Amino acid sequence: MNMQHNISVDTYSTARQLRPVVIAVVAAKLAVFALLMTTINFQAPLPAAVEVA
């Protein structure tokens, strides 16, 4: 039983240590996505073609 407790404590402490890394990675992905979205040129909708007689 003591071994099981040690494993669960180790897993919990590892998860706590990795949390800032995970948050940083997610934030970086969001920042890159936002940067890419701002560099896309959204083309204005083209007006309907006017026929010239």
C-alpha positions as CSV (number, residue, x, y, z in Angstrom):
1,M,0.0,0.0,0.0
2,N,2.9,2.4,0.8
3,M,4.3,1.8,-2.7
4,Q,1.0,2.7,-4.3
5,H,0.9,5.9,-2.3
6,N,4.4,6.9,-3.4
7,I,3.6,6.3,-7.0
8,S,0.5,8.5,-6.8
9,V,2.4,11.3,-5.0
10,D,5.2,11.1,-7.6
11,T,2.6,11.3,-10.4
12,Y,1.0,14.3,-8.8
13,S,4.3,16.1,-8.2
14,T,5.3,15.5,-11.8
15,A,2.0,16.8,-13.1
16,R,2.4,20.0,-10.9
17,Q,5.9,20.5,-12.3
18,L,4.8,20.1,-15.9
19,R,1.8,22.5,-15.6
20,P,3.8,25.7,-16.2
21,V,5.3,24.0,-19.3
22,V,1.9,23.0,-20.7
23,I,0.5,26.5,-20.0
24,A,3.5,28.1,-21.8
25,V,3.2,25.8,-24.8
26,V,-0.6,26.5,-25.1
27,A,0.0,30.2,-24.8
28,A,2.8,30.1,-27.5
29,K,0.5,28.2,-29.8
30,L,-2.3,30.8,-29.3
31,A,0.2,33.6,-29.9
32,V,1.5,32.0,-33.1
33,F,-2.1,31.4,-34.3
34,A,-3.0,35.0,-33.6
35,L,0.0,36.3,-35.4
36,L,-0.7,34.2,-38.4
37,M,-4.3,35.3,-38.4
38,T,-3.3,39.0,-38.4
39,T,-1.0,38.5,-41.4
40,I,-3.7,36.9,-43.6
41,N,-5.1,39.4,-46.2
42,F,-8.8,38.8,-46.2
43,Q,-9.9,39.8,-49.8
44,A,-12.8,42.2,-49.9
45,P,-15.8,40.6,-51.5
46,L,-15.8,41.5,-55.2
47,P,-18.7,43.5,-56.4
48,A,-21.0,41.8,-58.9
49,A,-19.7,42.1,-62.4
50,V,-21.3,45.0,-64.3
51,E,-22.0,44.2,-68.0
52,V,-20.9,46.9,-70.3
53,A,-23.1,47.1,-73.4
